[in-house]
Amino acid sequence: MQFPSVLGIPSVFSPKRFTVCLVFLLFFFAVPTLLRAQISGSISGTVLDQAGAGVPGAKVSLINENSQEVRDSITNDSGYFTFSAVLPSTYTLSVEAKSFKIWKQTGIVMHTGDVRTISSIELKVGAASETVEVNSTLAEIPVDSGAREELLTSRDIEDLPLVSRNISELLKICPAWSRR
């Protein structure tokens, strides 16, 4: 069966070509929606001096405690910084500025989709060779958003009560998935 010609121009689409094109277009528009599932988070904060003013130009380092990967940022004129696309892991945040002691916080645990604002970054006047270290011993719960995410282990997935044991049922527990 051939598709009818339009304006006297013969159609180049056979039913097989039409089906292939239709499937391609469906995947082209559907796959990006599935890929937008959020697997990373962000850390931001404001660096202040003892008087409560923002410290511009401070070097902020985010160090992955597992891989030792270091990401650096510089605070803006208000002392604000942000790190986006932060993968789940445990991090150390370090802040250095001229004429101030080094500020450091260890044990910042990031989960999938966490949006953290570090609010207690106050630099003290002193030499850069001195370090003020803040240790995190408890798991921090983000207070700036109502979202709470957790990583699922393979054991957690095996224990899920799936009615049909169909793998597509797992999509319902993915971040940013919704039934429309």
TAMOCOR-V287501 format. One line per field, one symbol per residue. psi: psi as a letter, one per 30 degrees, with the letter a starting at -180 (. if undefined). burial: I if it has 16 or more other ideal C-beta (glycine too) atoms within 10 Angstrom, else O. A space follows every 10 residues. Layout:
BEGIN
psi->???
burial->???
END
This chain:
BEGIN
psi->kkkllkhfkk kfkleeeeee eeeeeeeefe eeeefgkjfl alkllkklaf fgkkjkgkkk kjkjfefgkk kllklaffgk lkjlhjlkak lkkkkkkkgl lkkkklhjkk lkgkjkjjfh jjkkkakffk kjkkkjflkk kkfflgkklk kkleeeeefk ikefgkffff fffkkgklk.
burial->OOOOOOOOOO OOOOOOOOOO OOOOOOOOOO OOOOOOOOOO IOIIIIIIIO OOOOIOOIII IIIIOOOOOO OOIOIOOOIO IOIOOIOIOO IIIIIIIOOI IIIIIIIIOI IIIIIIOIOO IIIOOOOOOO OOOOOOOOOO OIOOOOOOIO OOOOOOOOOO OOOOOOOOOO OOOOOOOOOO
END
